[in-house]
Amino acid sequence: ALLLTRDGLPAGALIGRRDGTRLHVDLDYVLAAYRDSRLGTWLFTDSADVFRSLGITELRAAATTETHDRYLRRMGFQPTAANEFELRL
């Protein structure tokens, strides 16, 4: 689990289950007040070393809505044959 902060205040959370070098993302949530602050972009690109330092080389997530599908694609996730999205780090 990761707690995301903005200016020292809680802004969101990422919760997942590890399977070897893969992290299955169960929750990727940002509070409404911070949704335009690009926390997702920061987490999945600029700060992806956080995952790499833990030996995680791939993130997986299932899109639950069309909006979530678009978000995952914007973050660089690619669809898989298993009806999930993956992001290789």
PDB file with one MODEL, atoms N, CA, C and O in Angstrom:
MODEL        1
ATOM      1  N   ALA A   1       0.845  -1.182   0.000  1.00  0.00           N
ATOM      2  CA  ALA A   1       0.000   0.000   0.000  1.00  0.00           C
ATOM      3  C   ALA A   1       0.890   1.245   0.000  1.00  0.00           C
ATOM      4  O   ALA A   1       1.922   1.290   0.670  1.00  0.00           O
ATOM      5  N   LEU A   2       0.473   2.235  -0.755  1.00  0.00           N
ATOM      6  CA  LEU A   2       1.158   3.523  -0.779  1.00  0.00           C
ATOM      7  C   LEU A   2       0.150   4.616  -0.473  1.00  0.00           C
ATOM      8  O   LEU A   2      -0.955   4.619  -1.015  1.00  0.00           O
ATOM      9  N   LEU A   3       0.526   5.537   0.391  1.00  0.00           N
ATOM     10  CA  LEU A   3      -0.281   6.721   0.659  1.00  0.00           C
ATOM     11  C   LEU A   3       0.323   7.859  -0.147  1.00  0.00           C
ATOM     12  O   LEU A   3       1.503   8.176   0.003  1.00  0.00           O
ATOM     13  N   LEU A   4      -0.480   8.469  -0.996  1.00  0.00           N
ATOM     14  CA  LEU A   4      -0.017   9.579  -1.826  1.00  0.00           C
ATOM     15  C   LEU A   4      -0.352  10.888  -1.133  1.00  0.00           C
ATOM     16  O   LEU A   4      -1.471  11.077  -0.656  1.00  0.00           O
ATOM     17  N   THR A   5       0.616  11.787  -1.078  1.00  0.00           N
ATOM     18  CA  THR A   5       0.386  13.073  -0.424  1.00  0.00           C
ATOM     19  C   THR A   5       0.647  14.212  -1.401  1.00  0.00           C
ATOM     20  O   THR A   5       1.361  14.069  -2.393  1.00  0.00           O
ATOM     21  N   ARG A   6       0.049  15.322  -1.082  1.00  0.00           N
ATOM     22  CA  ARG A   6       0.261  16.551  -1.856  1.00  0.00           C
ATOM     23  C   ARG A   6       0.385  17.671  -0.837  1.00  0.00           C
ATOM     24  O   ARG A   6      -0.528  17.887  -0.041  1.00  0.00           O
ATOM     25  N   ASP A   7       1.498  18.381  -0.852  1.00  0.00           N
ATOM     26  CA  ASP A   7       1.761  19.445   0.120  1.00  0.00           C
ATOM     27  C   ASP A   7       1.608  18.940   1.550  1.00  0.00           C
ATOM     28  O   ASP A   7       1.122  19.661   2.422  1.00  0.00           O
ATOM     29  N   GLY A   8       2.024  17.697   1.784  1.00  0.00           N
ATOM     30  CA  GLY A   8       2.001  17.125   3.123  1.00  0.00           C
ATOM     31  C   GLY A   8       0.659  16.589   3.579  1.00  0.00           C
ATOM     32  O   GLY A   8       0.544  16.108   4.706  1.00  0.00           O
ATOM     33  N   LEU A   9      -0.358  16.658   2.735  1.00  0.00           N
ATOM     34  CA  LEU A   9      -1.695  16.183   3.099  1.00  0.00           C
ATOM     35  C   LEU A   9      -2.039  14.924   2.318  1.00  0.00           C
ATOM     36  O   LEU A   9      -1.613  14.778   1.173  1.00  0.00           O
ATOM     37  N   PRO A  10      -2.806  14.003   2.918  1.00  0.00           N
ATOM     38  CA  PRO A  10      -3.222  12.805   2.183  1.00  0.00           C
ATOM     39  C   PRO A  10      -4.020  13.196   0.942  1.00  0.00           C
ATOM     40  O   PRO A  10      -4.946  14.004   1.018  1.00  0.00           O
ATOM     41  N   ALA A  11      -3.654  12.616  -0.199  1.00  0.00           N
ATOM     42  CA  ALA A  11      -4.334  12.939  -1.450  1.00  0.00           C
ATOM     43  C   ALA A  11      -4.882  11.698  -2.144  1.00  0.00           C
ATOM     44  O   ALA A  11      -5.791  11.802  -2.967  1.00  0.00           O
ATOM     45  N   GLY A  12      -4.340  10.530  -1.824  1.00  0.00           N
ATOM     46  CA  GLY A  12      -4.806   9.316  -2.473  1.00  0.00           C
ATOM     47  C   GLY A  12      -4.095   8.098  -1.937  1.00  0.00           C
ATOM     48  O   GLY A  12      -3.267   8.188  -1.032  1.00  0.00           O
ATOM     49  N   ALA A  13      -4.436   6.943  -2.517  1.00  0.00           N
ATOM     50  CA  ALA A  13      -3.841   5.685  -2.076  1.00  0.00           C
ATOM     51  C   ALA A  13      -3.754   4.711  -3.239  1.00  0.00           C
ATOM     52  O   ALA A  13      -4.569   4.735  -4.161  1.00  0.00           O
ATOM     53  N   LEU A  14      -2.753   3.864  -3.170  1.00  0.00           N
ATOM     54  CA  LEU A  14      -2.614   2.757  -4.108  1.00  0.00           C
ATOM     55  C   LEU A  14      -2.455   1.496  -3.267  1.00  0.00           C
ATOM     56  O   LEU A  14      -1.567   1.416  -2.418  1.00  0.00           O
ATOM     57  N   ILE A  15      -3.314   0.516  -3.507  1.00  0.00           N
ATOM     58  CA  ILE A  15      -3.270  -0.748  -2.774  1.00  0.00           C
ATOM     59  C   ILE A  15      -3.218  -1.874  -3.791  1.00  0.00           C
ATOM     60  O   ILE A  15      -3.982  -1.887  -4.756  1.00  0.00           O
ATOM     61  N   GLY A  16      -2.317  -2.814  -3.572  1.00  0.00           N
ATOM     62  CA  GLY A  16      -2.196  -3.920  -4.507  1.00  0.00           C
ATOM     63  C   GLY A  16      -1.702  -5.184  -3.843  1.00  0.00           C
ATOM     64  O   GLY A  16      -1.319  -5.188  -2.673  1.00  0.00           O
ATOM     65  N   ARG A  17      -1.718  -6.269  -4.623  1.00  0.00           N
ATOM     66  CA  ARG A  17      -1.239  -7.575  -4.179  1.00  0.00           C
ATOM     67  C   ARG A  17      -0.044  -7.955  -5.039  1.00  0.00           C
ATOM     68  O   ARG A  17      -0.098  -7.908  -6.268  1.00  0.00           O
ATOM     69  N   ARG A  18       1.017  -8.326  -4.373  1.00  0.00           N
ATOM     70  CA  ARG A  18       2.235  -8.695  -5.092  1.00  0.00           C
ATOM     71  C   ARG A  18       2.213 -10.173  -5.467  1.00  0.00           C
ATOM     72  O   ARG A  18       1.807 -11.028  -4.679  1.00  0.00           O
ATOM     73  N   ASP A  19       2.660 -10.449  -6.687  1.00  0.00           N
ATOM     74  CA  ASP A  19       2.811 -11.817  -7.179  1.00  0.00           C
ATOM     75  C   ASP A  19       4.150 -11.864  -7.901  1.00  0.00           C
ATOM     76  O   ASP A  19       4.224 -11.591  -9.099  1.00  0.00           O
ATOM     77  N   GLY A  20       5.195 -12.205  -7.181  1.00  0.00           N
ATOM     78  CA  GLY A  20       6.543 -12.186  -7.750  1.00  0.00           C
ATOM     79  C   GLY A  20       6.955 -10.767  -8.089  1.00  0.00           C
ATOM     80  O   GLY A  20       7.025  -9.908  -7.210  1.00  0.00           O
ATOM     81  N   THR A  21       7.228 -10.519  -9.364  1.00  0.00           N
ATOM     82  CA  THR A  21       7.640  -9.175  -9.793  1.00  0.00           C
ATOM     83  C   THR A  21       6.463  -8.361 -10.309  1.00  0.00           C
ATOM     84  O   THR A  21       6.643  -7.270 -10.849  1.00  0.00           O
ATOM     85  N   ARG A  22       5.264  -8.892 -10.142  1.00  0.00           N
ATOM     86  CA  ARG A  22       4.041  -8.234 -10.630  1.00  0.00           C
ATOM     87  C   ARG A  22       3.238  -7.707  -9.440  1.00  0.00           C
ATOM     88  O   ARG A  22       3.140  -8.361  -8.402  1.00  0.00           O
ATOM     89  N   LEU A  23       2.666  -6.513  -9.610  1.00  0.00           N
ATOM     90  CA  LEU A  23       1.759  -5.957  -8.606  1.00  0.00           C
ATOM     91  C   LEU A  23       0.381  -5.829  -9.234  1.00  0.00           C
ATOM     92  O   LEU A  23       0.204  -5.127 -10.229  1.00  0.00           O
ATOM     93  N   HIS A  24      -0.597  -6.515  -8.645  1.00  0.00           N
ATOM     94  CA  HIS A  24      -1.987  -6.407  -9.083  1.00  0.00           C
ATOM     95  C   HIS A  24      -2.614  -5.248  -8.313  1.00  0.00           C
ATOM     96  O   HIS A  24      -2.773  -5.331  -7.095  1.00  0.00           O
ATOM     97  N   VAL A  25      -2.966  -4.187  -8.995  1.00  0.00           N
ATOM     98  CA  VAL A  25      -3.515  -2.992  -8.354  1.00  0.00           C
ATOM     99  C   VAL A  25      -4.998  -3.221  -8.068  1.00  0.00           C
ATOM    100  O   VAL A  25      -5.797  -3.415  -8.984  1.00  0.00           O
ATOM    101  N   ASP A  26      -5.352  -3.197  -6.784  1.00  0.00           N
ATOM    102  CA  ASP A  26      -6.744  -3.358  -6.364  1.00  0.00           C
ATOM    103  C   ASP A  26      -7.435  -2.012  -6.177  1.00  0.00           C
ATOM    104  O   ASP A  26      -8.641  -1.893  -6.392  1.00  0.00           O
ATOM    105  N   LEU A  27      -6.674  -1.006  -5.780  1.00  0.00           N
ATOM    106  CA  LEU A  27      -7.239   0.323  -5.553  1.00  0.00           C
ATOM    107  C   LEU A  27      -6.219   1.371  -5.971  1.00  0.00           C
ATOM    108  O   LEU A  27      -5.067   1.337  -5.537  1.00  0.00           O
ATOM    109  N   ASP A  28      -6.641   2.282  -6.797  1.00  0.00           N
ATOM    110  CA  ASP A  28      -5.841   3.438  -7.219  1.00  0.00           C
ATOM    111  C   ASP A  28      -6.799   4.615  -7.115  1.00  0.00           C
ATOM    112  O   ASP A  28      -7.591   4.859  -8.025  1.00  0.00           O
ATOM    113  N   TYR A  29      -6.729   5.342  -6.011  1.00  0.00           N
ATOM    114  CA  TYR A  29      -7.746   6.356  -5.734  1.00  0.00           C
ATOM    115  C   TYR A  29      -7.091   7.675  -5.350  1.00  0.00           C
ATOM    116  O   TYR A  29      -6.130   7.706  -4.581  1.00  0.00           O
ATOM    117  N   VAL A  30      -7.622   8.755  -5.892  1.00  0.00           N
ATOM    118  CA  VAL A  30      -7.180  10.106  -5.536  1.00  0.00           C
ATOM    119  C   VAL A  30      -8.412  10.910  -5.149  1.00  0.00           C
ATOM    120  O   VAL A  30      -9.431  10.869  -5.839  1.00  0.00           O
ATOM    121  N   LEU A  31      -8.315  11.637  -4.050  1.00  0.00           N
ATOM    122  CA  LEU A  31      -9.422  12.487  -3.609  1.00  0.00           C
ATOM    123  C   LEU A  31      -9.766  13.507  -4.691  1.00  0.00           C
ATOM    124  O   LEU A  31      -8.888  13.976  -5.416  1.00  0.00           O
ATOM    125  N   ALA A  32     -11.034  13.841  -4.790  1.00  0.00           N
ATOM    126  CA  ALA A  32     -11.522  14.737  -5.845  1.00  0.00           C
ATOM    127  C   ALA A  32     -10.732  16.047  -5.912  1.00  0.00           C
ATOM    128  O   ALA A  32     -10.459  16.547  -7.003  1.00  0.00           O
ATOM    129  N   ALA A  33     -10.370  16.594  -4.780  1.00  0.00           N
ATOM    130  CA  ALA A  33      -9.654  17.876  -4.752  1.00  0.00           C
ATOM    131  C   ALA A  33      -8.280  17.800  -5.417  1.00  0.00           C
ATOM    132  O   ALA A  33      -7.712  18.832  -5.776  1.00  0.00           O
ATOM    133  N   TYR A  34      -7.736  16.580  -5.588  1.00  0.00           N
ATOM    134  CA  TYR A  34      -6.390  16.415  -6.134  1.00  0.00           C
ATOM    135  C   TYR A  34      -6.371  15.730  -7.499  1.00  0.00           C
ATOM    136  O   TYR A  34      -5.296  15.416  -8.010  1.00  0.00           O
ATOM    137  N   ARG A  35      -7.513  15.498  -8.085  1.00  0.00           N
ATOM    138  CA  ARG A  35      -7.562  14.732  -9.338  1.00  0.00           C
ATOM    139  C   ARG A  35      -6.936  15.460 -10.516  1.00  0.00           C
ATOM    140  O   ARG A  35      -6.579  14.814 -11.501  1.00  0.00           O
ATOM    141  N   ASP A  36      -6.792  16.751 -10.455  1.00  0.00           N
ATOM    142  CA  ASP A  36      -6.146  17.462 -11.564  1.00  0.00           C
ATOM    143  C   ASP A  36      -4.676  17.757 -11.277  1.00  0.00           C
ATOM    144  O   ASP A  36      -4.039  18.504 -12.020  1.00  0.00           O
ATOM    145  N   SER A  37      -4.133  17.180 -10.210  1.00  0.00           N
ATOM    146  CA  SER A  37      -2.748  17.479  -9.843  1.00  0.00           C
ATOM    147  C   SER A  37      -1.748  16.478 -10.422  1.00  0.00           C
ATOM    148  O   SER A  37      -0.563  16.526 -10.092  1.00  0.00           O
ATOM    149  N   ARG A  38      -2.217  15.572 -11.282  1.00  0.00           N
ATOM    150  CA  ARG A  38      -1.354  14.649 -12.010  1.00  0.00           C
ATOM    151  C   ARG A  38      -0.621  13.657 -11.118  1.00  0.00           C
ATOM    152  O   ARG A  38       0.509  13.272 -11.418  1.00  0.00           O
ATOM    153  N   LEU A  39      -1.251  13.240 -10.024  1.00  0.00           N
ATOM    154  CA  LEU A  39      -0.628  12.254  -9.143  1.00  0.00           C
ATOM    155  C   LEU A  39      -0.406  10.923  -9.854  1.00  0.00           C
ATOM    156  O   LEU A  39       0.618  10.274  -9.639  1.00  0.00           O
ATOM    157  N   GLY A  40      -1.352  10.506 -10.701  1.00  0.00           N
ATOM    158  CA  GLY A  40      -1.191   9.252 -11.433  1.00  0.00           C
ATOM    159  C   GLY A  40       0.015   9.291 -12.351  1.00  0.00           C
ATOM    160  O   GLY A  40       0.799   8.343 -12.397  1.00  0.00           O
ATOM    161  N   THR A  41       0.163  10.380 -13.076  1.00  0.00           N
ATOM    162  CA  THR A  41       1.316  10.536 -13.962  1.00  0.00           C
ATOM    163  C   THR A  41       2.603  10.494 -13.157  1.00  0.00           C
ATOM    164  O   THR A  41       3.567   9.835 -13.547  1.00  0.00           O
ATOM    165  N   TRP A  42       2.617  11.189 -12.051  1.00  0.00           N
ATOM    166  CA  TRP A  42       3.798  11.194 -11.180  1.00  0.00           C
ATOM    167  C   TRP A  42       4.109   9.786 -10.692  1.00  0.00           C
ATOM    168  O   TRP A  42       5.263   9.359 -10.727  1.00  0.00           O
ATOM    169  N   LEU A  43       3.094   9.061 -10.237  1.00  0.00           N
ATOM    170  CA  LEU A  43       3.302   7.735  -9.661  1.00  0.00           C
ATOM    171  C   LEU A  43       3.779   6.723 -10.694  1.00  0.00           C
ATOM    172  O   LEU A  43       4.703   5.956 -10.427  1.00  0.00           O
ATOM    173  N   PHE A  44       3.168   6.714 -11.855  1.00  0.00           N
ATOM    174  CA  PHE A  44       3.458   5.676 -12.838  1.00  0.00           C
ATOM    175  C   PHE A  44       4.593   6.016 -13.793  1.00  0.00           C
ATOM    176  O   PHE A  44       5.009   5.158 -14.572  1.00  0.00           O
ATOM    177  N   THR A  45       5.106   7.245 -13.756  1.00  0.00           N
ATOM    178  CA  THR A  45       6.240   7.593 -14.620  1.00  0.00           C
ATOM    179  C   THR A  45       7.395   8.140 -13.792  1.00  0.00           C
ATOM    180  O   THR A  45       8.406   7.458 -13.623  1.00  0.00           O
ATOM    181  N   ASP A  46       7.265   9.334 -13.283  1.00  0.00           N
ATOM    182  CA  ASP A  46       8.357   9.990 -12.561  1.00  0.00           C
ATOM    183  C   ASP A  46       8.820   9.202 -11.339  1.00  0.00           C
ATOM    184  O   ASP A  46      10.014   9.179 -11.040  1.00  0.00           O
ATOM    185  N   SER A  47       7.902   8.562 -10.634  1.00  0.00           N
ATOM    186  CA  SER A  47       8.248   7.851  -9.403  1.00  0.00           C
ATOM    187  C   SER A  47       8.149   6.339  -9.526  1.00  0.00           C
ATOM    188  O   SER A  47       8.047   5.643  -8.516  1.00  0.00           O
ATOM    189  N   ALA A  48       8.178   5.824 -10.744  1.00  0.00           N
ATOM    190  CA  ALA A  48       8.102   4.373 -10.941  1.00  0.00           C
ATOM    191  C   ALA A  48       9.275   3.648 -10.290  1.00  0.00           C
ATOM    192  O   ALA A  48       9.210   2.437 -10.078  1.00  0.00           O
ATOM    193  N   ASP A  49      10.347   4.375  -9.970  1.00  0.00           N
ATOM    194  CA  ASP A  49      11.482   3.757  -9.281  1.00  0.00           C
ATOM    195  C   ASP A  49      11.081   3.207  -7.920  1.00  0.00           C
ATOM    196  O   ASP A  49      11.737   2.301  -7.404  1.00  0.00           O
ATOM    197  N   VAL A  50      10.017   3.737  -7.333  1.00  0.00           N
ATOM    198  CA  VAL A  50       9.517   3.198  -6.061  1.00  0.00           C
ATOM    199  C   VAL A  50       9.187   1.724  -6.245  1.00  0.00           C
ATOM    200  O   VAL A  50       9.536   0.898  -5.402  1.00  0.00           O
ATOM    201  N   PHE A  51       8.519   1.392  -7.338  1.00  0.00           N
ATOM    202  CA  PHE A  51       8.167   0.003  -7.621  1.00  0.00           C
ATOM    203  C   PHE A  51       9.413  -0.808  -7.975  1.00  0.00           C
ATOM    204  O   PHE A  51       9.608  -1.915  -7.473  1.00  0.00           O
ATOM    205  N   ARG A  52      10.243  -0.249  -8.836  1.00  0.00           N
ATOM    206  CA  ARG A  52      11.448  -0.969  -9.272  1.00  0.00           C
ATOM    207  C   ARG A  52      12.356  -1.302  -8.091  1.00  0.00           C
ATOM    208  O   ARG A  52      12.948  -2.381  -8.049  1.00  0.00           O
ATOM    209  N   SER A  53      12.469  -0.388  -7.137  1.00  0.00           N
ATOM    210  CA  SER A  53      13.333  -0.629  -5.978  1.00  0.00           C
ATOM    211  C   SER A  53      12.835  -1.795  -5.133  1.00  0.00           C
ATOM    212  O   SER A  53      13.593  -2.372  -4.354  1.00  0.00           O
ATOM    213  N   LEU A  54      11.566  -2.139  -5.288  1.00  0.00           N
ATOM    214  CA  LEU A  54      10.986  -3.282  -4.576  1.00  0.00           C
ATOM    215  C   LEU A  54      10.989  -4.545  -5.433  1.00  0.00           C
ATOM    216  O   LEU A  54      10.453  -5.577  -5.028  1.00  0.00           O
ATOM    217  N   GLY A  55      11.594  -4.462  -6.621  1.00  0.00           N
ATOM    218  CA  GLY A  55      11.652  -5.610  -7.514  1.00  0.00           C
ATOM    219  C   GLY A  55      10.408  -5.812  -8.352  1.00  0.00           C
ATOM    220  O   GLY A  55      10.241  -6.866  -8.966  1.00  0.00           O
ATOM    221  N   ILE A  56       9.531  -4.820  -8.390  1.00  0.00           N
ATOM    222  CA  ILE A  56       8.308  -4.908  -9.189  1.00  0.00           C
ATOM    223  C   ILE A  56       8.614  -4.371 -10.585  1.00  0.00           C
ATOM    224  O   ILE A  56       9.098  -3.249 -10.739  1.00  0.00           O
ATOM    225  N   THR A  57       8.329  -5.182 -11.591  1.00  0.00           N
ATOM    226  CA  THR A  57       8.615  -4.788 -12.970  1.00  0.00           C
ATOM    227  C   THR A  57       7.359  -4.626 -13.810  1.00  0.00           C
ATOM    228  O   THR A  57       7.430  -4.190 -14.959  1.00  0.00           O
ATOM    229  N   GLU A  58       6.213  -4.974 -13.246  1.00  0.00           N
ATOM    230  CA  GLU A  58       4.963  -4.896 -14.002  1.00  0.00           C
ATOM    231  C   GLU A  58       3.798  -4.626 -13.057  1.00  0.00           C
ATOM    232  O   GLU A  58       3.700  -5.219 -11.982  1.00  0.00           O
ATOM    233  N   LEU A  59       2.921  -3.723 -13.477  1.00  0.00           N
ATOM    234  CA  LEU A  59       1.683  -3.454 -12.747  1.00  0.00           C
ATOM    235  C   LEU A  59       0.529  -3.978 -13.576  1.00  0.00           C
ATOM    236  O   LEU A  59       0.533  -3.860 -14.801  1.00  0.00           O
ATOM    237  N   ARG A  60      -0.459  -4.557 -12.912  1.00  0.00           N
ATOM    238  CA  ARG A  60      -1.666  -5.044 -13.592  1.00  0.00           C
ATOM    239  C   ARG A  60      -2.878  -4.435 -12.913  1.00  0.00           C
ATOM    240  O   ARG A  60      -2.899  -4.271 -11.693  1.00  0.00           O
ATOM    241  N   ALA A  61      -3.885  -4.102 -13.705  1.00  0.00           N
ATOM    242  CA  ALA A  61      -5.132  -3.554 -13.168  1.00  0.00           C
ATOM    243  C   ALA A  61      -6.276  -3.950 -14.083  1.00  0.00           C
ATOM    244  O   ALA A  61      -6.097  -4.097 -15.292  1.00  0.00           O
ATOM    245  N   ALA A  62      -7.446  -4.120 -13.499  1.00  0.00           N
ATOM    246  CA  ALA A  62      -8.658  -4.403 -14.272  1.00  0.00           C
ATOM    247  C   ALA A  62      -9.481  -3.121 -14.326  1.00  0.00           C
ATOM    248  O   ALA A  62      -9.729  -2.494 -13.296  1.00  0.00           O
ATOM    249  N   ALA A  63      -9.899  -2.738 -15.516  1.00  0.00           N
ATOM    250  CA  ALA A  63     -10.737  -1.541 -15.668  1.00  0.00           C
ATOM    251  C   ALA A  63     -12.155  -1.890 -15.233  1.00  0.00           C
ATOM    252  O   ALA A  63     -12.739  -2.861 -15.714  1.00  0.00           O
ATOM    253  N   THR A  64     -12.701  -1.097 -14.328  1.00  0.00           N
ATOM    254  CA  THR A  64     -14.042  -1.365 -13.805  1.00  0.00           C
ATOM    255  C   THR A  64     -15.111  -0.530 -14.496  1.00  0.00           C
ATOM    256  O   THR A  64     -16.296  -0.856 -14.417  1.00  0.00           O
ATOM    257  N   THR A  65     -14.711   0.532 -15.167  1.00  0.00           N
ATOM    258  CA  THR A  65     -15.642   1.397 -15.897  1.00  0.00           C
ATOM    259  C   THR A  65     -14.936   1.919 -17.148  1.00  0.00           C
ATOM    260  O   THR A  65     -13.722   1.768 -17.291  1.00  0.00           O
ATOM    261  N   GLU A  66     -15.693   2.528 -18.044  1.00  0.00           N
ATOM    262  CA  GLU A  66     -15.074   3.137 -19.230  1.00  0.00           C
ATOM    263  C   GLU A  66     -14.127   4.267 -18.834  1.00  0.00           C
ATOM    264  O   GLU A  66     -13.074   4.441 -19.447  1.00  0.00           O
ATOM    265  N   THR A  67     -14.500   5.031 -17.814  1.00  0.00           N
ATOM    266  CA  THR A  67     -13.641   6.114 -17.336  1.00  0.00           C
ATOM    267  C   THR A  67     -12.329   5.550 -16.816  1.00  0.00           C
ATOM    268  O   THR A  67     -11.264   6.106 -17.086  1.00  0.00           O
ATOM    269  N   HIS A  68     -12.396   4.455 -16.078  1.00  0.00           N
ATOM    270  CA  HIS A  68     -11.194   3.809 -15.544  1.00  0.00           C
ATOM    271  C   HIS A  68     -10.338   3.263 -16.687  1.00  0.00           C
ATOM    272  O   HIS A  68      -9.111   3.358 -16.646  1.00  0.00           O
ATOM    273  N   ASP A  69     -10.980   2.695 -17.698  1.00  0.00           N
ATOM    274  CA  ASP A  69     -10.286   2.197 -18.885  1.00  0.00           C
ATOM    275  C   ASP A  69      -9.485   3.329 -19.533  1.00  0.00           C
ATOM    276  O   ASP A  69      -8.308   3.157 -19.849  1.00  0.00           O
ATOM    277  N   ARG A  70     -10.116   4.472 -19.730  1.00  0.00           N
ATOM    278  CA  ARG A  70      -9.432   5.622 -20.345  1.00  0.00           C
ATOM    279  C   ARG A  70      -8.276   6.102 -19.467  1.00  0.00           C
ATOM    280  O   ARG A  70      -7.208   6.443 -19.977  1.00  0.00           O
ATOM    281  N   TYR A  71      -8.487   6.128 -18.157  1.00  0.00           N
ATOM    282  CA  TYR A  71      -7.437   6.547 -17.223  1.00  0.00           C
ATOM    283  C   TYR A  71      -6.223   5.620 -17.337  1.00  0.00           C
ATOM    284  O   TYR A  71      -5.089   6.088 -17.448  1.00  0.00           O
ATOM    285  N   LEU A  72      -6.463   4.308 -17.308  1.00  0.00           N
ATOM    286  CA  LEU A  72      -5.345   3.364 -17.393  1.00  0.00           C
ATOM    287  C   LEU A  72      -4.573   3.551 -18.694  1.00  0.00           C
ATOM    288  O   LEU A  72      -3.342   3.519 -18.696  1.00  0.00           O
ATOM    289  N   ARG A  73      -5.279   3.742 -19.781  1.00  0.00           N
ATOM    290  CA  ARG A  73      -4.611   3.963 -21.068  1.00  0.00           C
ATOM    291  C   ARG A  73      -3.786   5.258 -21.049  1.00  0.00           C
ATOM    292  O   ARG A  73      -2.671   5.292 -21.569  1.00  0.00           O
ATOM    293  N   ARG A  74      -4.337   6.319 -20.450  1.00  0.00           N
ATOM    294  CA  ARG A  74      -3.590   7.593 -20.347  1.00  0.00           C
ATOM    295  C   ARG A  74      -2.321   7.421 -19.523  1.00  0.00           C
ATOM    296  O   ARG A  74      -1.318   8.086 -19.779  1.00  0.00           O
ATOM    297  N   MET A  75      -2.362   6.527 -18.530  1.00  0.00           N
ATOM    298  CA  MET A  75      -1.209   6.297 -17.667  1.00  0.00           C
ATOM    299  C   MET A  75      -0.176   5.378 -18.308  1.00  0.00           C
ATOM    300  O   MET A  75       0.879   5.128 -17.725  1.00  0.00           O
ATOM    301  N   GLY A  76      -0.474   4.868 -19.513  1.00  0.00           N
ATOM    302  CA  GLY A  76       0.479   4.026 -20.223  1.00  0.00           C
ATOM    303  C   GLY A  76       0.220   2.537 -20.123  1.00  0.00           C
ATOM    304  O   GLY A  76       0.992   1.745 -20.663  1.00  0.00           O
ATOM    305  N   PHE A  77      -0.844   2.133 -19.447  1.00  0.00           N
ATOM    306  CA  PHE A  77      -1.190   0.716 -19.356  1.00  0.00           C
ATOM    307  C   PHE A  77      -1.677   0.235 -20.720  1.00  0.00           C
ATOM    308  O   PHE A  77      -2.319   0.982 -21.458  1.00  0.00           O
ATOM    309  N   GLN A  78      -1.364  -1.018 -21.045  1.00  0.00           N
ATOM    310  CA  GLN A  78      -1.775  -1.635 -22.304  1.00  0.00           C
ATOM    311  C   GLN A  78      -2.735  -2.784 -22.014  1.00  0.00           C
ATOM    312  O   GLN A  78      -2.545  -3.506 -21.035  1.00  0.00           O
ATOM    313  N   PRO A  79      -3.763  -2.969 -22.845  1.00  0.00           N
ATOM    314  CA  PRO A  79      -4.688  -4.084 -22.623  1.00  0.00           C
ATOM    315  C   PRO A  79      -3.993  -5.429 -22.847  1.00  0.00           C
ATOM    316  O   PRO A  79      -3.093  -5.547 -23.679  1.00  0.00           O
ATOM    317  N   THR A  80      -4.429  -6.442 -22.086  1.00  0.00           N
ATOM    318  CA  THR A  80      -3.900  -7.799 -22.233  1.00  0.00           C
ATOM    319  C   THR A  80      -5.023  -8.728 -22.674  1.00  0.00           C
ATOM    320  O   THR A  80      -6.195  -8.352 -22.675  1.00  0.00           O
ATOM    321  N   ALA A  81      -4.651  -9.931 -23.045  1.00  0.00           N
ATOM    322  CA  ALA A  81      -5.642 -10.934 -23.447  1.00  0.00           C
ATOM    323  C   ALA A  81      -6.471 -11.406 -22.256  1.00  0.00           C
ATOM    324  O   ALA A  81      -7.520 -12.021 -22.444  1.00  0.00           O
ATOM    325  N   ALA A  82      -6.023 -11.130 -21.048  1.00  0.00           N
ATOM    326  CA  ALA A  82      -6.706 -11.586 -19.830  1.00  0.00           C
ATOM    327  C   ALA A  82      -7.702 -10.552 -19.306  1.00  0.00           C
ATOM    328  O   ALA A  82      -8.069 -10.591 -18.131  1.00  0.00           O
ATOM    329  N   ASN A  83      -8.146  -9.623 -20.167  1.00  0.00           N
ATOM    330  CA  ASN A  83      -9.086  -8.568 -19.761  1.00  0.00           C
ATOM    331  C   ASN A  83      -8.549  -7.719 -18.619  1.00  0.00           C
ATOM    332  O   ASN A  83      -9.302  -7.280 -17.750  1.00  0.00           O
ATOM    333  N   GLU A  84      -7.259  -7.496 -18.630  1.00  0.00           N
ATOM    334  CA  GLU A  84      -6.605  -6.616 -17.677  1.00  0.00           C
ATOM    335  C   GLU A  84      -5.785  -5.608 -18.473  1.00  0.00           C
ATOM    336  O   GLU A  84      -5.711  -5.662 -19.701  1.00  0.00           O
ATOM    337  N   PHE A  85      -5.182  -4.701 -17.745  1.00  0.00           N
ATOM    338  CA  PHE A  85      -4.235  -3.768 -18.337  1.00  0.00           C
ATOM    339  C   PHE A  85      -2.905  -3.969 -17.637  1.00  0.00           C
ATOM    340  O   PHE A  85      -2.865  -4.265 -16.443  1.00  0.00           O
ATOM    341  N   GLU A  86      -1.814  -3.808 -18.381  1.00  0.00           N
ATOM    342  CA  GLU A  86      -0.493  -3.958 -17.776  1.00  0.00           C
ATOM    343  C   GLU A  86       0.370  -2.755 -18.106  1.00  0.00           C
ATOM    344  O   GLU A  86       0.246  -2.133 -19.161  1.00  0.00           O
ATOM    345  N   LEU A  87       1.247  -2.454 -17.165  1.00  0.00           N
ATOM    346  CA  LEU A  87       2.238  -1.405 -17.354  1.00  0.00           C
ATOM    347  C   LEU A  87       3.584  -2.011 -17.005  1.00  0.00           C
ATOM    348  O   LEU A  87       3.833  -2.377 -15.856  1.00  0.00           O
ATOM    349  N   ARG A  88       4.439  -2.113 -17.993  1.00  0.00           N
ATOM    350  CA  ARG A  88       5.794  -2.629 -17.748  1.00  0.00           C
ATOM    351  C   ARG A  88       6.683  -1.456 -17.355  1.00  0.00           C
ATOM    352  O   ARG A  88       6.691  -0.411 -18.005  1.00  0.00           O
ATOM    353  N   LEU A  89       7.418  -1.656 -16.288  1.00  0.00           N
ATOM    354  CA  LEU A  89       8.250  -0.575 -15.743  1.00  0.00           C
ATOM    355  C   LEU A  89       9.689  -0.691 -16.215  1.00  0.00           C
ATOM    356  O   LEU A  89      10.526   0.135 -15.852  1.00  0.00           O
TER     357      LEU A  89
ENDMDL
END
